[in-house]
Amino acid sequence: MEDLIRKNMERTLGEEISEEMLSDLKALSFEKNYDKKEYLVETGQACNYQFFILEGACYSYYLNEKGNKNVIQLAIEEYWITDAPSYFRETAAVSTIETLEPTRALMIHKKDFEKLCFSHQLFDRFFRILLQNALASLHTRIAKTISEDADHRYKGFSKRYPHFIQRIPQYLIASYLGIKPQSLSRIRKNL
């Protein structure tokens, strides 16, 4: 755990983190193992944790009125995932987070997140950078979804996230990109 989270934090911050910071993180977080197709959070529940994926893969989705999954977020090793509205506003989760394969996650409770940010300015900066990056990615994704055709969206995704193409089922990637699975199959075939 220590090497993966340290690497993630130092890459994000562009500087080394202290042993004291790492020790405080270890003291205020814990690891949990999940089986394949297990829920980390379900719609309607409180999402009290941020999850840092140490091993495995998961995704978050929203079920529409027809019962179709609309993928919101994908996460593999070294990615963070949570239901942000629930976690930060202390409301019911609007999405479900489900594992795609056996997964080991580092979990940080909201109250412990606050303690970390209060006790170490670098934690506060780290999480602010994560949120800024997530917001920028979300805006880019929305802009591309409403302005680019499916071919361009998939090509951009596969170029930016080649490691997801091998790990995430194609129908979930299609949902994430706002493309019908049949269209994604056609796009992949033409490539």
HELIX and SHEET records of a PDB file:
HELIX    1   1 GLU A    2  LEU A   13  1                                  12    
HELIX    2   2 GLU A   19  ALA A   27  1                                   9    
HELIX    3   3 ALA A   84  ARG A   89  1                                   6    
HELIX    4   4 LYS A  110  SER A  119  1                                  10    
HELIX    5   5 GLN A  121  SER A  147  1                                  27    
HELIX    6   6 ALA A  150  ARG A  160  1                                  11    
HELIX    7   7 PRO A  162  ILE A  165  1                                   4    
HELIX    8   8 GLN A  170  LEU A  177  1                                   8    
HELIX    9   9 PRO A  181  ASN A  190  1                                  10    
SHEET    1   A 4 SER A  29  TYR A  34  0                                        
SHEET    2   A 4 THR A 103  HIS A 109 -1                                        
SHEET    3   A 4 TYR A  49  GLU A  55 -1                                        
SHEET    4   A 4 TRP A  80  ILE A  81 -1                                        
SHEET    1   B 4 TYR A  39  VAL A  41  0                                        
SHEET    2   B 4 THR A  96  THR A  99 -1                                        
SHEET    3   B 4 ALA A  57  LEU A  63 -1                                        
SHEET    4   B 4 LYS A  69  ILE A  76 -1                                        
END                                                                             
